[in-house]
């Protein structure tokens, strides 16, 4: 019999130090994202910095396909709710845009200037604004903290209007953090300020899914064990609560390259995200 117990919570959630060459990120994301933005701005298919609220970071970028969009994809970035912004990820819209979908990418106020509950409401406002601009079915995806935020959108206490929730066909949480309670043990909680009440109110794994929710939990097979555990956790719990769930471990992928598939219309991640059944 083997017993498991985490003794170093900071290391359990530390990605860069546990990835060979991990110091290359997030800088490695900057140039591809900028190049894609320039490409779509040049072709008249990008609108940048659309406002959705009164805070400085309440802005999203919208990338459009050729012709009428088949629907809307929203990608929500990670960074443990306290780092980065929409500008690092623009090229990840390519796979969905090339498949005929418009893609919205919001920024949001970061911790400690905001609590996670505040960020949930901001992301809800961004999605609602984007939904008003693009017709058709919606698919949500997000990475790490963004995986938490998109699964909050399909939780029973979603901040989204009912008519927007009804349009969400599929949600893909990539390396998502679905139970916030362990993060209370990390040093970063000095910025996140998660307490017991917020952990229970904001953890998708501790909430009911919306009726008809369909979620895929996707993680890299080479990620930290806690991310692999958190990935399986939501799929496991929500299956028991009536949601349609799927858990996938992509072999060899770590926390920083597991999202690369979103840039390729032929990648299984994009095909899964946009699938209708």
C-alpha positions as CSV (number, residue, x, y, z in Angstrom):
1,X,0.0,0.0,0.0
2,X,1.3,3.4,-1.0
3,X,0.3,6.6,0.8
4,X,0.5,10.0,-0.9
5,X,0.8,13.3,0.9
6,X,1.9,16.7,-0.4
7,X,4.6,18.3,1.8
8,X,5.6,21.3,-0.4
9,X,2.5,23.0,-1.8
10,X,4.5,25.7,-3.6
11,X,6.4,23.1,-5.6
12,X,3.2,21.1,-6.2
13,X,1.9,24.1,-8.3
14,X,5.2,25.4,-9.6
15,X,5.4,24.9,-13.4
16,X,8.4,26.7,-14.8
17,X,11.0,25.3,-12.3
18,X,9.8,21.8,-13.1
19,X,9.9,22.1,-16.9
20,X,13.3,21.8,-18.7
21,X,14.0,25.2,-20.2
22,X,10.9,26.5,-18.4
23,X,12.4,29.9,-18.1
24,X,11.7,30.5,-21.8
25,X,8.0,31.1,-21.0
26,X,6.1,33.4,-21.0
27,X,8.5,35.3,-23.3
28,X,8.2,32.5,-26.0
29,X,4.5,33.3,-26.4
30,X,5.0,37.0,-27.3
31,X,6.2,37.0,-30.9
32,X,3.8,34.4,-32.3
33,X,0.9,36.2,-30.6
34,X,1.9,39.6,-32.0
35,X,2.5,38.1,-35.5
36,X,-1.0,36.7,-35.6
37,X,-2.6,39.9,-34.3
38,X,-0.7,41.8,-37.0
39,X,-1.9,39.3,-39.7
40,X,-5.6,39.6,-38.8
41,X,-5.5,43.4,-38.2
42,X,-3.9,43.7,-41.7
43,X,-6.7,41.6,-43.2
44,X,-9.4,43.6,-41.4
45,X,-10.5,40.6,-39.4
46,X,-9.4,41.7,-35.9
47,X,-10.9,44.3,-33.5
48,X,-8.7,44.9,-30.5
49,X,-9.4,46.3,-27.1
50,X,-13.2,46.1,-27.1
51,X,-14.4,47.4,-23.8
52,X,-16.7,45.3,-21.6
53,X,-16.5,47.2,-18.3
54,X,-15.1,50.2,-16.5
55,X,-11.8,48.8,-15.3
56,X,-8.5,49.3,-17.1
57,X,-8.1,45.6,-18.1
58,X,-11.8,45.2,-19.1
59,X,-11.0,44.7,-22.7
60,X,-11.1,41.8,-25.2
61,X,-9.8,41.2,-28.7
62,X,-12.1,39.7,-31.3
63,X,-10.7,37.7,-34.2
64,X,-13.0,36.8,-37.1
65,X,-12.9,34.2,-39.9
66,X,-13.5,34.8,-43.6
67,X,-17.3,35.2,-44.1
68,X,-20.0,34.8,-41.5
69,X,-18.8,33.1,-38.3
70,X,-20.2,29.6,-37.6
71,X,-20.2,30.6,-33.9
72,X,-18.1,32.0,-31.1
73,X,-15.2,30.6,-29.2
74,X,-13.9,32.4,-26.1
75,X,-10.4,31.7,-24.7
76,X,-9.6,32.8,-21.2
77,X,-5.9,33.1,-20.3
78,X,-4.2,31.8,-17.2
79,X,-1.4,33.1,-15.0
80,X,-2.8,32.0,-11.6
81,X,-5.3,34.9,-11.7
82,X,-2.4,37.3,-11.0
83,X,-0.3,37.6,-14.1
84,X,-0.3,38.0,-17.9
85,X,-3.0,39.3,-20.2
86,X,-4.8,38.6,-23.6
87,X,-1.8,39.7,-25.7
88,X,0.2,36.6,-25.0
89,X,-2.2,34.2,-26.6
90,X,-3.6,35.7,-29.8
91,X,-2.2,33.0,-32.1
92,X,-4.1,30.3,-30.2
93,X,-7.2,31.7,-32.0
94,X,-5.9,30.4,-35.3
95,X,-7.3,26.9,-35.1
96,X,-10.8,28.0,-34.4
97,X,-10.7,31.0,-36.8
98,X,-9.5,28.7,-39.6
99,X,-12.4,26.5,-38.7
100,X,-14.9,29.3,-39.3
101,X,-15.4,30.6,-35.8
102,X,-14.9,34.0,-34.3
103,X,-12.7,34.0,-31.2
104,X,-12.8,36.5,-28.3
105,X,-9.9,36.8,-25.9
106,X,-10.4,38.9,-22.8
107,X,-8.1,40.3,-20.2
108,X,-9.4,40.8,-16.6
109,X,-8.3,42.6,-13.4
110,X,-5.6,40.6,-11.7
111,X,-5.1,39.7,-8.1
112,X,-4.5,41.3,-5.6
113,X,-6.3,44.2,-7.1
114,X,-9.3,41.9,-7.5
115,X,-10.5,38.8,-5.7
116,X,-11.2,35.6,-7.7
117,X,-14.9,36.1,-7.3
118,X,-14.5,39.6,-8.9
119,X,-12.6,38.0,-11.8
120,X,-15.4,35.5,-12.3
121,X,-17.9,38.3,-12.7
122,X,-15.6,40.2,-15.1
123,X,-15.1,37.2,-17.3
124,X,-18.8,36.7,-17.4
125,X,-19.3,40.3,-18.5
126,X,-16.7,39.8,-21.3
127,X,-18.4,36.7,-22.5
128,X,-21.8,38.3,-22.5
129,X,-20.5,41.3,-24.5
130,X,-18.8,39.0,-27.1
131,X,-21.9,36.9,-27.3
132,X,-23.9,40.0,-28.2
133,X,-21.5,40.6,-31.1
134,X,-21.4,37.1,-32.6
135,X,-24.4,34.9,-33.3
136,X,-24.5,31.1,-33.1
137,X,-23.3,28.4,-30.8
138,X,-20.6,29.1,-28.3
139,X,-17.6,27.1,-27.1
140,X,-15.5,28.2,-24.1
141,X,-11.9,27.2,-23.4
142,X,-9.2,28.4,-21.0
143,X,-5.8,27.5,-19.7
144,X,-4.9,26.9,-16.0
145,X,-6.7,29.7,-14.1
146,X,-8.6,30.3,-17.3
147,X,-9.7,26.7,-17.1
148,X,-11.2,27.5,-13.7
149,X,-12.9,30.6,-15.1
150,X,-14.6,28.9,-18.1
151,X,-15.9,26.0,-15.9
152,X,-17.2,28.6,-13.5
153,X,-19.3,29.9,-16.4
154,X,-21.1,26.6,-16.7
155,X,-21.5,26.1,-12.9
156,X,-24.9,26.6,-11.4
157,X,-23.9,30.0,-10.0
158,X,-22.7,31.2,-13.4
159,X,-22.6,35.0,-13.8
160,X,-23.8,34.6,-17.4
161,X,-27.3,35.5,-18.4
162,X,-29.5,32.5,-19.0
163,X,-29.8,33.2,-22.7
164,X,-26.0,33.1,-23.1
165,X,-25.6,29.9,-21.0
166,X,-28.2,28.3,-23.4
167,X,-25.8,28.9,-26.3
168,X,-22.8,27.2,-24.8
169,X,-22.3,23.9,-26.6
170,X,-19.0,22.8,-25.1
171,X,-16.4,23.9,-22.6
172,X,-12.7,22.7,-22.7
173,X,-10.7,23.3,-19.5
174,X,-7.0,23.0,-20.3
175,X,-4.9,22.2,-17.2
176,X,-7.7,23.8,-15.2
177,X,-7.7,24.5,-11.5
178,X,-11.1,23.3,-10.4
179,X,-10.7,23.1,-6.6
180,X,-9.2,26.2,-5.0
181,X,-8.8,24.8,-1.5
182,X,-5.2,23.5,-2.1
183,X,-4.1,26.9,-3.3
184,X,-4.8,28.3,0.1
185,X,-1.6,26.4,1.2
186,X,0.7,28.2,-1.3
187,X,2.7,31.4,-0.9
188,X,0.9,32.9,-3.8
189,X,-2.2,33.1,-1.7
190,X,-0.8,36.3,-0.2
191,X,-2.0,37.8,-3.6
192,X,-4.9,35.5,-4.3
193,X,-6.4,35.9,-0.8
194,X,-8.5,32.8,-1.2
195,X,-10.3,32.0,2.1
196,X,-12.6,29.0,2.9
197,X,-15.8,30.8,1.9
198,X,-14.4,31.9,-1.5
199,X,-12.9,28.4,-2.1
200,X,-16.3,26.8,-1.6
201,X,-18.1,29.5,-3.7
202,X,-15.7,29.7,-6.6
203,X,-14.5,26.0,-7.0
204,X,-16.3,24.4,-9.9
205,X,-15.6,21.0,-8.4
206,X,-17.6,22.0,-5.3
207,X,-20.5,23.4,-7.4
208,X,-23.3,21.9,-9.4
209,X,-22.9,22.0,-13.2
210,X,-25.6,23.8,-15.2
211,X,-28.2,21.4,-16.7
212,X,-26.9,20.1,-20.0
213,X,-23.3,21.0,-19.3
214,X,-20.7,19.4,-21.5
215,X,-17.1,19.7,-20.4
216,X,-13.8,18.2,-21.5
217,X,-10.9,18.4,-19.1
218,X,-7.6,18.3,-21.0
219,X,-4.1,18.2,-19.4
220,X,-0.6,17.4,-20.5
221,X,0.7,14.0,-19.5
222,X,4.0,15.6,-18.3
223,X,2.4,18.2,-16.1
224,X,2.7,18.5,-12.3
225,X,0.7,15.7,-10.6
226,X,-1.6,18.3,-9.0
227,X,-2.7,19.6,-12.4
228,X,-3.3,16.0,-13.6
229,X,-5.3,15.4,-10.4
230,X,-7.3,18.6,-10.7
231,X,-8.0,17.7,-14.3
232,X,-9.5,14.3,-13.5
233,X,-11.3,15.7,-10.4
234,X,-13.8,17.9,-12.2
235,X,-14.7,15.3,-14.8
236,X,-15.1,12.7,-12.1
237,X,-17.3,14.8,-9.9
238,X,-19.4,16.4,-12.6
239,X,-20.1,13.0,-14.2
240,X,-21.8,12.1,-11.0
241,X,-23.9,15.3,-11.1
242,X,-25.3,14.7,-14.6
243,X,-22.9,16.6,-16.8
244,X,-21.3,15.1,-20.0
245,X,-17.7,14.9,-19.2
246,X,-14.4,13.7,-20.7
247,X,-10.9,13.7,-19.3
248,X,-7.9,13.6,-21.6
249,X,-4.1,13.5,-20.8
250,X,-2.1,14.5,-23.9
251,X,1.1,12.5,-23.8
252,X,4.4,14.3,-23.4
253,X,2.9,17.8,-23.1
254,X,3.8,20.1,-20.1
255,X,1.9,23.0,-18.7
256,X,3.3,25.5,-21.2
257,X,3.0,23.6,-24.5
258,X,-0.2,21.8,-23.9
259,X,-2.1,24.8,-25.3
260,X,-0.2,24.8,-28.6
261,X,-2.8,22.6,-30.3
262,X,-5.3,25.4,-30.3
263,X,-3.4,27.1,-33.0
264,X,-3.9,24.2,-35.5
265,X,-7.3,23.5,-36.9
266,X,-6.4,19.9,-37.4
267,X,-5.3,19.2,-33.9
268,X,-7.5,16.9,-31.8
269,X,-7.9,19.7,-29.2
270,X,-9.5,22.0,-31.7
271,X,-11.6,19.3,-33.2
272,X,-12.8,18.3,-29.7
273,X,-13.5,21.9,-28.8
274,X,-15.7,22.6,-31.8
275,X,-17.3,19.2,-32.0
276,X,-21.1,19.2,-32.0
277,X,-21.7,15.8,-30.3
